[in-house]
Every structure is written in structure tokens, then in C-alpha cells.
């Protein structure tokens, strides 16, 4: 039987307080046109890369960024699987005409009509910020986090082929999952009042660039916050920057 949760991270949700301003900021950062919000709500489809994109979500403010995994069409099978596994923090299963979803362990599992249809062209990738290559699962205890995602996705954890010394899980398309015990990120924890938890959440993802020096100059010119210097970390030059809402993104030299 096919595993009900696909090894595909379709989207990373980034929480923002001001949806309109955040849309404009990201459109300016990636130099992409602003596309209409088809949901009519507080969620906006942001930048779409090759297989993994960014959603700006004003409903999530006060919560950490969240990975959205794809479900098979029968999302009940995904929901039943998570309950059988005894995972903590399983949310209610919401059903809509175009999508169904639930949360589990700080992740979202979603089936949507759009996942099964050809995607509309979204324009060329920015020449300095080409693709999301890794989505980061931050871990205080790497082995525990690796084991959780291995069971969740029914996929083997293997040494990352590019990031030296860290492990991850290869996805069927889009970005791969990278488990980081803070050797790559090198960031502190953030307190989330709504959860009463201190969590390490930044950077949420890694974007590949053919020229990190030019990419750093670009994001600085776009008024990114807390742009770090370029450092050699785990096999490649990289830097981190933040959007106006505290969401961190790492840019790493293309292998």
C-alpha cells in the first residue's frame, strides 16, 4: 500500500503581521509580480520555486514557521496513519471543496486540487536567489528528530550530499529536508507566548545562489534585516537574513 503522506514539502508557511506589506516586500525581494490572492482570506500564495514555495500567512502570527507536506487524495488515510502512530499535537481535519488539511507535530499535511493539476507558470527564478534547496527541521536532539521524520514519511535518513556532517531526507521533488542541530544555523531560540515554548526556528529554509556575495548585496539593498556576514559553514559559503517579521532565510553558495 502506498504511504499516505508524500515525501514532498510543497510549501513553507511564514507568519507575518501585515499581509499586504509582506506581499509587497517579498515581491520586491524576488522581483516577481504580485499575483492575486485567490483564497480571499488571510493566506497568500507567495513565491513559488521549483517544487517548494513560500506562503505568507497572517493567521499564523504568534506561531513558528510550518512545513506543509502533501497527502494522497484520500487525506483520511493520512489522518488515520498519524493517529495510529500516536503522534502528539494532531489538529482537527478540515475539509473544503478545493483542499483538506490537518496539523501534526508542528507540520501541516494537505491535499489540494492544485497539487494534482499542472501549475501555472510563475515566472523566471531570480538569478541570485534561484531555488529553495533545503527546508530545515531544527533539532536539539538530531537523532530523535531524524527518527520522527523517517517514520512520518517512511523514508530513510541519510547524510546530506551537500551539507557536510548533517543528515536529511530526500524528497520526490522540490527541496529536501535537512535536520540541523544548530551547526549550520547557529541561531538562538525564540519564545512563543501562545505556545509557551522556546524554539529555534531560523533560518526556516535555504536558498541556493550562484554568487553569495552578489546575493548578499541584493538582499541588503532590499532592506532585509540582520544580514549576517558571509561565512564558510559545513562545506559552503553562506549568509542569513531576516524579513521584517523575523522570518530567517539562509542563502548558500550553489554546489
Backbone bond lengths (Angstrom), bond angles and torsions (degrees), N, CA, C in turn:
res aa  C-N    CA-C-N  psi(-1)  N-CA   C-N-CA  omega(-1)  CA-C   N-CA-C  phi
1 X - - - 1.458 - - 1.522 110.11 -
2 X 1.326 116.74 137.15 1.458 121.50 179.32 1.522 109.93 -66.29
3 X 1.329 115.11 136.10 1.463 118.44 177.06 1.523 108.87 -64.42
4 X 1.341 118.32 134.33 1.475 119.74 -171.64 1.521 115.30 -73.04
5 X 1.331 117.98 -17.83 1.460 120.13 179.70 1.524 108.26 -106.42
6 X 1.312 115.88 117.93 1.458 120.48 -176.00 1.531 110.59 -76.37
7 X 1.318 117.99 143.57 1.464 120.75 174.59 1.531 110.76 -78.84
8 X 1.319 114.21 65.72 1.464 121.65 179.22 1.526 107.92 -139.96
9 X 1.308 116.90 122.24 1.467 121.89 175.10 1.522 107.06 -97.48
10 X 1.313 115.02 93.06 1.461 119.69 -173.87 1.515 111.88 -66.81
11 X 1.342 115.98 -36.29 1.461 119.89 -170.62 1.523 111.04 -150.32
12 X 1.329 116.09 150.93 1.454 122.82 165.75 1.530 107.20 -113.18
13 X 1.340 116.52 120.07 1.462 121.46 176.68 1.534 108.77 -80.92
14 X 1.325 116.68 128.94 1.453 121.91 175.02 1.520 108.77 -114.62
15 X 1.338 118.87 123.71 1.465 121.08 -179.07 1.526 111.49 -76.16
16 X 1.317 115.96 135.80 1.468 121.45 179.41 1.520 108.74 -137.45
17 X 1.318 116.87 149.72 1.464 119.95 178.64 1.517 112.18 -86.59
18 X 1.312 117.14 -36.35 1.466 122.20 -176.08 1.522 107.85 -116.95
19 X 1.328 116.29 102.09 1.459 120.04 -173.60 1.524 111.77 -64.27
20 X 1.302 117.70 -46.90 1.462 120.60 -177.53 1.521 111.07 -61.80
21 X 1.331 116.23 -47.40 1.466 119.65 -178.80 1.527 111.47 -65.39
22 X 1.340 116.92 -37.11 1.462 119.46 -179.18 1.527 110.93 -69.25
23 X 1.333 116.84 -37.83 1.462 120.48 176.14 1.525 109.89 -58.86
24 X 1.315 115.56 -47.49 1.465 120.20 -178.87 1.522 110.99 -63.68
25 X 1.350 116.55 -39.15 1.466 120.04 -178.26 1.519 110.76 -65.26
26 X 1.326 117.07 -45.95 1.468 120.10 -178.27 1.526 111.58 -71.04
27 X 1.321 117.25 -36.37 1.465 119.87 176.33 1.525 110.19 -61.70
28 X 1.324 116.47 -39.13 1.454 121.32 178.17 1.533 110.72 -70.24
29 X 1.334 116.80 -40.48 1.467 120.79 -179.81 1.521 110.99 -60.17
30 X 1.331 116.72 -48.93 1.466 120.58 -176.53 1.520 112.50 -92.97
31 X 1.345 116.14 -0.03 1.459 122.62 178.23 1.524 110.41 52.99
32 X 1.338 114.28 50.59 1.455 123.04 178.14 1.524 109.32 -118.26
33 X 1.315 118.32 149.36 1.470 120.00 176.61 1.519 110.53 -67.75
34 X 1.324 116.46 151.26 1.465 121.71 175.98 1.521 108.39 -79.33
35 X 1.333 114.91 122.26 1.455 120.09 178.79 1.524 109.91 -94.03
36 X 1.329 117.71 150.18 1.472 120.00 -178.18 1.528 111.88 -61.16
37 X 1.320 115.68 146.84 1.458 122.05 174.35 1.524 107.91 -82.57
38 X 1.341 116.21 106.26 1.463 120.34 -176.06 1.521 112.40 -82.95
39 X 1.318 117.54 -11.80 1.457 119.24 -177.93 1.518 111.66 -80.38
40 X 1.333 116.88 -28.03 1.454 120.45 -178.55 1.514 113.20 74.69
41 X 1.322 118.11 9.82 1.461 121.37 -177.38 1.504 111.98 -124.07
42 X 1.338 115.63 -150.33 1.450 120.55 -175.96 1.509 114.27 -88.61
43 X 1.333 116.61 6.93 1.458 119.76 -179.71 1.518 108.59 -110.21
44 X 1.317 116.13 136.57 1.448 121.03 -178.64 1.519 109.81 -126.59
45 X 1.312 116.28 127.88 1.459 119.07 174.00 1.519 108.12 -70.47
46 X 1.290 115.25 114.28 1.452 120.12 -176.70 1.510 111.59 -89.41
47 X 1.302 116.17 -134.17 1.458 122.08 -175.98 1.519 109.46 -77.71
48 X 1.307 116.97 133.72 1.457 122.05 177.90 1.513 109.32 -110.69
49 X 1.332 115.59 121.40 1.450 120.61 177.99 1.525 108.74 -100.24
50 X 1.294 117.56 -162.71 1.455 122.59 -178.68 1.522 110.14 -78.91
51 X 1.325 117.46 83.99 1.456 121.26 174.90 1.507 115.25 99.84
52 X 1.322 118.60 -27.48 1.461 122.65 179.01 1.523 108.77 -135.05
53 X 1.321 116.72 128.38 1.452 120.48 -176.94 1.510 112.59 -125.67
54 X 1.317 115.50 -172.74 1.464 123.73 -179.04 1.525 108.81 -120.29
55 X 1.327 116.39 133.16 1.465 121.70 170.93 1.524 108.04 -115.32
56 X 1.319 115.92 130.73 1.456 122.25 174.42 1.521 107.72 -93.00
57 X 1.320 116.40 125.67 1.466 120.16 -169.93 1.524 110.17 -132.35
58 X 1.328 116.73 110.49 1.463 120.31 179.43 1.523 111.95 -78.30
59 X 1.346 117.76 -16.79 1.466 120.52 178.04 1.519 112.44 -74.59
60 X 1.324 116.65 -16.23 1.463 120.90 -176.21 1.519 112.87 -93.37
61 X 1.326 118.43 -0.63 1.463 119.09 -174.12 1.520 110.78 -56.46
62 X 1.314 115.32 132.96 1.458 120.48 -175.53 1.515 112.78 98.43
63 X 1.330 116.87 -3.84 1.458 122.76 177.30 1.527 108.99 -122.45
64 X 1.317 117.90 158.99 1.469 119.99 -178.78 1.517 112.36 -74.91
65 X 1.337 117.20 165.47 1.463 119.65 173.15 1.525 110.64 -55.35
66 X 1.330 116.17 155.95 1.461 120.39 -173.75 1.523 110.27 -139.59
67 X 1.340 116.30 138.14 1.457 122.24 176.51 1.524 109.09 -87.93
68 X 1.334 116.35 137.66 1.467 120.89 173.91 1.520 108.97 -109.10
69 X 1.350 115.40 117.79 1.451 121.69 175.26 1.522 109.45 -96.64
70 X 1.322 116.02 151.08 1.453 120.65 178.45 1.530 110.57 -83.28
71 X 1.321 115.25 144.44 1.454 122.48 173.88 1.521 109.37 -107.05
72 X 1.338 116.22 157.36 1.450 119.14 167.10 1.530 107.36 -64.20
73 X 1.328 115.70 168.97 1.468 119.47 -176.53 1.528 111.77 -57.20
74 X 1.342 117.02 -36.33 1.458 121.72 178.26 1.527 109.09 -83.15
75 X 1.334 116.16 83.38 1.460 119.09 -175.80 1.527 111.53 -67.35
76 X 1.327 117.41 -19.41 1.465 119.59 175.53 1.519 110.67 -61.29
77 X 1.329 116.60 -34.09 1.461 120.05 178.07 1.528 110.63 -64.72
78 X 1.345 116.97 -39.32 1.464 120.72 177.40 1.524 110.97 -66.15
79 X 1.325 115.06 -42.32 1.472 120.18 -179.47 1.528 110.79 -65.41
80 X 1.326 116.92 -43.75 1.462 120.92 178.76 1.521 111.32 -63.89
81 X 1.321 116.39 -38.79 1.467 120.01 179.36 1.527 110.94 -61.02
82 X 1.331 116.77 -46.72 1.464 120.06 -178.78 1.523 111.33 -63.71
83 X 1.329 116.87 -36.86 1.463 119.63 176.96 1.524 111.42 -68.85
84 X 1.325 117.37 -40.70 1.467 120.11 178.29 1.520 111.61 -62.94
85 X 1.323 116.40 -34.89 1.466 120.99 -179.95 1.527 111.84 -74.29
86 X 1.335 116.90 -12.21 1.452 120.18 178.67 1.512 114.09 73.88
87 X 1.327 117.44 26.80 1.457 120.17 179.66 1.525 110.30 -65.19
88 X 1.322 114.94 145.55 1.459 120.56 177.62 1.526 110.24 -83.48
89 X 1.337 114.09 159.35 1.464 121.92 172.89 1.527 112.06 59.11
90 X 1.336 115.94 48.75 1.461 120.32 174.02 1.524 108.32 -89.28
91 X 1.331 115.75 122.61 1.455 120.32 -178.33 1.521 112.07 -85.06
92 X 1.315 115.01 177.42 1.459 121.80 178.62 1.525 109.66 -68.08
93 X 1.328 115.92 146.36 1.460 121.20 174.87 1.531 108.93 -85.24
94 X 1.340 116.25 116.71 1.464 122.06 179.87 1.527 109.33 -100.08
95 X 1.317 116.10 134.74 1.459 121.50 -178.00 1.538 109.49 -120.20
96 X 1.334 114.65 130.63 1.454 121.33 175.48 1.524 107.84 -134.11
97 X 1.307 117.46 170.19 1.458 120.38 -176.37 1.530 111.99 -65.57
98 X 1.335 116.47 -33.60 1.459 120.05 -175.64 1.532 113.22 -104.07
99 X 1.326 117.56 -10.21 1.464 119.72 -176.35 1.520 110.34 -163.47
100 X 1.330 115.48 155.15 1.465 123.03 171.66 1.514 107.15 -137.94
101 X 1.355 116.39 145.09 1.460 117.69 -176.70 1.514 110.88 -159.01
102 X 1.350 114.47 160.76 1.463 122.19 172.02 1.520 107.77 -152.53
103 X 1.319 116.14 163.83 1.460 121.32 178.66 1.520 109.83 -108.96
104 X 1.323 114.89 150.46 1.458 121.39 177.48 1.525 108.54 -154.35
105 X 1.331 115.71 126.59 1.453 119.98 176.50 1.509 115.11 54.70
106 X 1.336 116.99 34.17 1.463 120.31 179.49 1.513 114.00 82.46
107 X 1.340 118.04 6.75 1.458 123.12 177.09 1.520 108.98 -117.25
108 X 1.325 116.39 163.52 1.451 121.24 172.63 1.525 108.97 -113.21
109 X 1.330 116.16 142.57 1.461 122.74 170.75 1.523 106.44 -116.01
110 X 1.317 116.75 128.17 1.459 120.24 -171.36 1.523 110.84 -140.95
111 X 1.322 115.27 136.74 1.460 121.05 163.72 1.515 106.98 -111.45
112 X 1.335 115.49 133.60 1.461 119.77 178.53 1.507 109.52 -140.84
113 X 1.309 115.65 147.81 1.458 120.65 177.39 1.518 110.37 -55.17
114 X 1.325 116.52 -38.71 1.472 120.39 -177.58 1.516 112.42 -62.69
115 X 1.345 118.14 -26.02 1.461 120.38 179.11 1.524 111.64 -69.56
116 X 1.332 116.37 -22.86 1.455 120.36 -175.52 1.526 112.35 -104.17
117 X 1.323 117.25 4.59 1.448 121.40 179.31 1.525 109.50 -117.55
118 X 1.332 117.87 154.90 1.465 120.36 175.19 1.525 110.27 -57.34
119 X 1.318 116.20 135.78 1.458 120.47 -178.31 1.525 110.90 -82.16
120 X 1.316 115.44 145.19 1.458 120.04 175.85 1.522 109.90 -68.84
121 X 1.336 117.24 143.58 1.468 118.82 175.67 1.526 110.42 -58.81
122 X 1.324 116.52 140.14 1.457 119.95 -177.97 1.519 112.09 -115.22
123 X 1.320 116.92 9.71 1.448 119.19 179.63 1.520 111.82 94.31
124 X 1.308 115.33 166.66 1.453 120.34 -178.05 1.528 110.62 -70.48
125 X 1.326 115.81 146.83 1.454 120.76 175.03 1.523 109.85 -66.12
126 X 1.332 115.59 152.40 1.460 118.91 177.11 1.527 108.52 -64.90
127 X 1.313 119.37 136.64 1.471 120.53 -175.74 1.522 114.14 -62.47
128 X 1.352 117.58 -23.04 1.471 119.84 -179.86 1.527 112.61 -102.09
129 X 1.327 117.60 -15.31 1.469 122.71 -178.67 1.520 107.10 -130.26
130 X 1.315 116.41 80.32 1.459 120.72 -161.86 1.518 115.12 -83.78
131 X 1.323 117.00 -44.47 1.458 117.28 -174.23 1.524 109.98 -159.12
132 X 1.325 116.34 151.51 1.458 121.01 170.76 1.526 107.03 -80.16
133 X 1.305 116.69 113.95 1.463 120.22 -177.12 1.519 112.75 -96.52
134 X 1.351 117.38 -27.94 1.457 121.55 -179.12 1.526 109.39 -140.32
135 X 1.328 115.99 140.17 1.452 122.07 165.64 1.515 106.10 -109.08
136 X 1.332 116.94 131.74 1.460 121.29 -169.53 1.517 111.53 -95.87
137 X 1.328 115.27 128.46 1.463 122.24 168.59 1.520 106.26 -101.78
138 X 1.333 116.65 106.92 1.454 121.21 -177.88 1.528 109.79 -74.69
139 X 1.316 115.99 139.80 1.463 119.76 -173.31 1.516 111.30 -141.28
140 X 1.343 115.96 128.22 1.465 119.64 167.50 1.519 109.93 -76.56
141 X 1.330 116.51 -32.85 1.467 122.78 178.45 1.525 106.65 -127.78
142 X 1.332 115.46 97.65 1.461 120.94 -170.87 1.526 112.37 -58.28
143 X 1.335 117.61 -42.06 1.464 120.27 -176.53 1.519 111.47 -61.39
144 X 1.337 117.68 -38.58 1.463 121.01 179.54 1.528 110.71 -66.72
145 X 1.320 116.43 -44.24 1.464 120.21 -179.94 1.518 110.89 -65.82
146 X 1.321 116.90 -41.33 1.468 120.45 177.68 1.521 110.84 -61.00
147 X 1.329 116.89 -43.36 1.459 120.94 -179.62 1.521 111.21 -63.79
148 X 1.345 117.04 -40.54 1.466 120.52 -179.79 1.524 110.97 -61.14
149 X 1.329 116.79 -50.59 1.463 119.52 -177.96 1.523 111.90 -69.13
150 X 1.325 118.24 -31.57 1.463 120.61 177.07 1.525 110.19 -62.35
151 X 1.346 117.40 -42.35 1.451 120.79 177.43 1.509 112.65 -72.11
152 X 1.309 116.63 -37.79 1.461 122.47 -178.77 1.527 111.24 -63.15
153 X 1.335 115.98 -40.33 1.463 121.14 -176.09 1.522 113.44 -102.36
154 X 1.343 116.39 -10.23 1.465 121.60 -173.93 1.528 110.11 55.08
155 X 1.310 114.82 47.52 1.461 121.69 179.27 1.520 109.40 -131.23
156 X 1.324 115.83 149.19 1.457 120.88 179.76 1.524 111.05 -74.45
157 X 1.324 115.21 142.29 1.460 121.83 171.08 1.522 107.69 -89.49
158 X 1.311 116.02 130.82 1.472 120.93 -177.32 1.519 109.51 -137.57
159 X 1.340 116.65 158.68 1.463 118.84 174.70 1.522 110.73 -56.52
160 X 1.322 116.01 132.94 1.458 119.27 178.86 1.530 108.91 -62.49
161 X 1.334 118.03 132.97 1.468 119.60 -176.21 1.520 114.45 -71.22
162 X 1.328 117.14 -12.24 1.465 120.29 -175.34 1.526 112.41 -120.87
163 X 1.326 117.26 -43.47 1.460 121.31 -177.90 1.530 108.39 -87.13
164 X 1.303 116.01 108.28 1.457 121.38 -171.23 1.528 111.92 -67.11
165 X 1.337 115.89 128.48 1.456 121.17 173.12 1.509 115.91 90.71
166 X 1.335 118.42 -8.03 1.453 121.24 178.97 1.523 110.44 -111.54
167 X 1.323 115.58 155.57 1.454 121.87 179.72 1.517 110.67 -108.63
168 X 1.313 115.41 163.56 1.453 120.19 178.46 1.500 111.52 -167.07
169 X 1.323 115.72 -171.00 1.456 122.74 -179.82 1.521 108.20 -129.10
170 X 1.334 116.11 126.90 1.462 120.83 178.06 1.518 109.57 -76.55
171 X 1.317 116.34 132.77 1.448 122.45 177.84 1.534 110.56 -92.49
172 X 1.322 116.02 165.90 1.462 120.35 179.32 1.525 111.77 -70.45
173 X 1.322 116.54 -31.21 1.461 121.32 176.39 1.511 107.93 -156.16
174 X 1.321 115.74 165.73 1.456 120.10 179.40 1.507 112.67 72.04
175 X 1.334 115.49 -154.02 1.464 121.81 -176.82 1.523 111.14 -71.16
176 X 1.330 115.65 152.72 1.462 122.11 172.45 1.522 109.55 -93.96
177 X 1.335 115.52 157.63 1.457 121.31 176.85 1.524 109.13 -85.64
178 X 1.321 116.76 132.32 1.462 122.63 178.90 1.521 108.95 -122.24
179 X 1.324 117.33 124.20 1.461 122.04 177.20 1.519 108.19 -91.85
180 X 1.321 116.31 119.04 1.464 121.44 -173.78 1.525 110.52 -119.90
181 X 1.311 116.49 118.79 1.467 121.96 176.76 1.527 111.42 -89.31
182 X 1.311 115.86 24.79 1.463 126.44 175.79 1.519 113.36 86.31
183 X 1.313 117.73 3.83 1.462 118.24 174.53 1.521 111.48 -69.59
184 X 1.332 117.89 -33.25 1.457 120.64 177.17 1.518 110.85 -85.93
185 X 1.321 117.50 -49.68 1.467 121.07 -173.57 1.520 112.95 -69.16
186 X 1.329 116.05 -48.27 1.470 122.30 -179.21 1.533 111.33 54.97
187 X 1.339 115.09 51.62 1.460 121.16 179.51 1.524 110.31 -126.44
188 X 1.327 115.96 162.38 1.451 121.21 177.89 1.514 111.72 -89.34
189 X 1.335 115.17 177.73 1.460 121.06 -179.23 1.529 110.65 -89.69
190 X 1.332 114.38 157.01 1.459 122.81 178.99 1.527 107.66 -117.24
191 X 1.330 116.34 137.69 1.464 120.04 178.27 1.517 109.55 -88.25
192 X 1.339 116.47 127.93 1.458 122.87 177.38 1.518 108.48 -108.71
193 X 1.330 114.51 109.08 1.456 121.06 -174.56 1.529 111.43 -61.46
194 X 1.336 116.80 -41.22 1.461 120.11 -177.12 1.524 112.06 -65.64
195 X 1.315 116.27 -30.23 1.465 120.60 -179.65 1.517 112.64 -97.66
196 X 1.346 116.12 -15.37 1.458 121.67 -174.02 1.531 110.18 54.80
197 X 1.331 114.31 46.62 1.459 120.64 -179.16 1.521 109.65 -136.85
198 X 1.320 115.47 148.64 1.462 121.97 170.48 1.524 107.11 -102.79
199 X 1.326 116.32 118.65 1.455 120.81 -173.95 1.527 110.61 -128.91
200 X 1.302 115.55 145.41 1.463 120.71 171.24 1.520 107.12 -92.45
201 X 1.303 117.44 119.48 1.468 120.86 -172.19 1.530 113.74 -129.34
202 X 1.314 117.93 -10.19 1.461 119.98 -174.61 1.537 110.56 -118.05
203 X 1.321 115.97 140.96 1.461 127.73 -5.58 1.523 111.25 -75.44
204 X 1.325 115.67 154.16 1.463 120.22 -179.56 1.523 111.70 -82.02
205 X 1.322 116.24 -25.36 1.460 119.42 -174.72 1.522 110.13 -154.76
206 X 1.322 114.78 166.69 1.460 122.48 179.36 1.519 108.87 -120.04
207 X 1.321 116.35 127.79 1.462 122.17 176.13 1.526 108.27 -107.83
208 X 1.324 116.38 132.84 1.463 121.34 177.53 1.523 110.32 -79.47
209 X 1.325 115.29 145.06 1.461 120.89 175.68 1.527 109.41 -140.98
210 X 1.321 117.98 140.82 1.466 120.12 175.80 1.524 112.87 -76.44
211 X 1.349 116.82 -12.70 1.469 120.47 -176.65 1.526 107.86 -151.16
212 X 1.332 117.05 94.25 1.467 119.13 -174.42 1.524 111.93 -69.27
213 X 1.322 118.43 -28.99 1.461 119.40 178.10 1.533 110.69 -65.65
214 X 1.316 116.30 -45.65 1.464 119.89 178.06 1.531 110.35 -67.49
215 X 1.335 116.86 -36.12 1.470 120.10 178.61 1.516 110.71 -65.08
216 X 1.327 117.26 -39.77 1.461 120.33 178.58 1.524 110.95 -64.34
217 X 1.317 116.93 -41.14 1.462 120.28 177.48 1.529 110.39 -63.58
218 X 1.322 116.01 -36.98 1.470 120.71 -179.68 1.522 110.98 -65.54
219 X 1.337 118.50 -51.28 1.471 119.46 -176.75 1.525 111.07 -67.69
220 X 1.327 117.21 -30.44 1.462 119.72 176.00 1.522 110.62 -65.73
221 X 1.324 116.12 -39.86 1.462 120.38 178.57 1.523 112.06 -68.09
222 X 1.341 116.87 -22.12 1.459 121.33 178.81 1.533 111.71 -91.21
223 X 1.325 116.59 12.23 1.473 122.97 174.91 1.530 112.21 66.78
224 X 1.348 116.45 39.77 1.457 119.70 170.54 1.522 108.98 -70.16
225 X 1.326 116.78 156.28 1.461 121.92 -178.28 1.524 110.67 -99.72
226 X 1.327 115.12 149.72 1.465 122.04 171.69 1.525 112.45 48.76
227 X 1.313 115.77 50.76 1.461 120.38 178.05 1.531 107.97 -74.18
228 X 1.322 116.40 118.76 1.463 119.82 -178.36 1.518 110.49 -79.80
229 X 1.327 115.67 167.64 1.446 120.22 171.83 1.516 110.62 -72.14
230 X 1.314 115.45 166.09 1.469 120.68 178.11 1.519 108.82 -82.19
231 X 1.321 115.89 128.41 1.457 122.14 -179.89 1.517 110.42 -130.98
232 X 1.310 115.09 155.87 1.463 120.95 172.26 1.520 107.67 -89.76
233 X 1.334 116.79 116.09 1.457 120.87 179.71 1.522 110.26 -133.72
234 X 1.282 115.49 123.77 1.466 122.80 173.53 1.522 112.39 49.02
235 X 1.333 114.79 43.86 1.461 119.38 169.44 1.509 117.24 102.67
236 X 1.335 119.06 -0.59 1.465 119.48 -179.96 1.515 110.20 -157.42
237 X 1.326 115.98 155.44 1.462 121.70 174.63 1.525 109.22 -73.94
238 X 1.345 116.01 141.57 1.462 119.13 -178.00 1.525 110.11 -156.67
239 X 1.322 115.98 165.47 1.459 122.43 170.34 1.522 107.76 -149.99
240 X 1.325 116.00 164.55 1.462 121.74 -179.83 1.523 109.44 -124.05
241 X 1.325 116.33 145.09 1.462 120.66 173.48 1.524 108.21 -139.20
242 X 1.344 115.80 168.70 1.458 121.54 -176.82 1.522 110.01 -129.01
243 X 1.336 115.18 145.80 1.459 118.83 172.71 1.526 108.38 -80.02
244 X 1.338 119.56 175.97 1.470 120.55 -177.50 1.525 114.43 -65.76
245 X 1.333 117.98 -4.49 1.464 121.50 -175.06 1.522 112.13 -113.31
246 X 1.337 115.79 9.82 1.455 120.43 174.86 1.510 115.50 89.65
247 X 1.328 118.10 7.06 1.459 121.03 177.90 1.528 109.92 -83.77
248 X 1.321 115.53 124.43 1.453 120.40 -176.37 1.517 112.67 -95.54
249 X 1.333 115.75 142.54 1.461 123.38 177.60 1.519 107.94 -133.17
250 X 1.329 116.60 133.85 1.460 120.94 175.41 1.523 108.91 -100.75
251 X 1.313 116.15 139.06 1.463 122.52 173.64 1.526 106.78 -112.53
252 X 1.321 116.35 128.69 1.456 121.75 -172.88 1.517 109.75 -128.93
253 X 1.323 114.98 140.55 1.462 120.10 -179.28 1.525 110.49 -58.94
254 X 1.335 116.84 132.28 1.449 121.03 178.77 1.519 109.91 -61.40
255 X 1.337 117.81 130.47 1.473 119.26 179.15 1.514 111.61 -59.34
